[in-house]
Amino acid sequence: MAPESGSHAPASGDTLVLTDGRLFTLTNVENGVRGWWFSAMAWDGTCTLHWNMRLEWDAQANVWRPAGAREAVPAVVAASRSRVARRRSEPRHPQLE
């Protein structure tokens, strides 16, 4: 994982994965003295975070995580994204044969 001071910085629309596996989309991000100040909306729309923490970029999973988090998340992200893709690929109206 690259440190937050690297070439990649958090931006609106990026995915944030908390250590408990919950997925959020960053909506506002500002760099502060003690880390990033951000707002983020849960993928399921149930809550919004307004927080300040240091973040690390996980290039393998293509997500941001709290600095120091070492849990494996790619499977969680991949499963969530495949469910969304599956819903979009299903026909809206059943075909009659």
C-alpha positions in Angstrom: 0.0 0.0 0.0 1.3 3.4 -0.8 1.2 6.1 1.9 -1.3 8.9 1.6 1.6 11.3 0.8 2.2 9.4 -2.5 1.1 10.4 -5.9 -2.5 9.1 -5.4 -4.7 11.3 -3.2 -8.3 10.5 -2.1 -10.9 12.1 -4.3 -14.7 12.3 -4.5 -16.1 9.1 -5.9 -13.3 6.9 -4.6 -14.2 3.8 -2.4 -13.4 3.6 1.3 -13.4 0.3 3.1 -13.5 0.4 6.9 -11.8 -2.3 8.9 -15.1 -4.0 9.5 -15.7 -4.4 5.8 -18.3 -1.6 5.3 -18.0 0.1 1.9 -18.4 3.9 1.4 -18.1 6.3 -1.5 -16.1 9.5 -0.7 -18.1 12.6 -1.4 -15.9 15.5 0.0 -12.2 15.2 0.8 -9.8 17.8 2.3 -6.2 17.2 3.4 -5.6 18.2 7.0 -2.7 18.2 9.5 -3.9 15.0 11.1 -5.1 13.2 8.0 -7.9 13.5 5.6 -11.2 15.2 6.4 -13.9 13.6 4.4 -17.6 12.8 4.0 -18.6 9.5 2.6 -21.9 7.8 1.9 -22.5 4.1 2.6 -22.9 2.0 -0.6 -26.3 0.9 0.6 -27.3 4.5 1.4 -28.0 3.8 5.1 -25.5 6.3 6.6 -23.0 9.1 6.0 -19.6 9.5 7.6 -18.0 12.8 8.5 -14.5 11.9 9.7 -10.9 12.7 10.0 -8.3 10.0 9.7 -5.1 9.0 7.9 -5.9 6.9 4.8 -3.8 4.5 2.7 -4.3 3.5 -0.9 -4.7 -0.2 -1.6 -3.7 -0.5 -5.2 -4.6 -4.2 -5.4 -8.2 -3.7 -4.3 -8.4 -0.2 -5.8 -9.8 1.3 -2.5 -8.8 3.6 0.3 -8.6 2.1 3.9 -7.7 3.5 7.3 -3.9 3.7 7.7 -2.6 0.6 9.3 -5.5 -1.6 8.3 -4.2 -4.9 7.0 -7.4 -7.0 6.5 -8.1 -8.6 3.2 -10.9 -6.7 1.4 -10.7 -7.4 -2.3 -13.2 -10.3 -2.0 -15.7 -8.0 -0.3 -15.3 -5.3 -2.9 -15.4 -7.8 -5.8 -18.6 -9.4 -4.4 -20.3 -6.1 -4.0 -19.4 -4.9 -7.4 -20.5 -8.2 -9.1 -23.9 -8.0 -7.4 -24.4 -4.5 -8.8 -23.2 -5.7 -12.2 -25.5 -8.7 -12.1 -28.6 -6.5 -11.3 -27.8 -4.2 -14.2 -27.4 -7.1 -16.6 -30.7 -8.7 -15.8 -33.5 -7.8 -18.2 -36.1 -5.4 -16.8 -39.0 -7.3 -18.4 -39.0 -11.0 -18.7 -39.0 -12.3 -22.3 -41.8 -14.5 -23.4 -40.9 -17.4 -25.6 
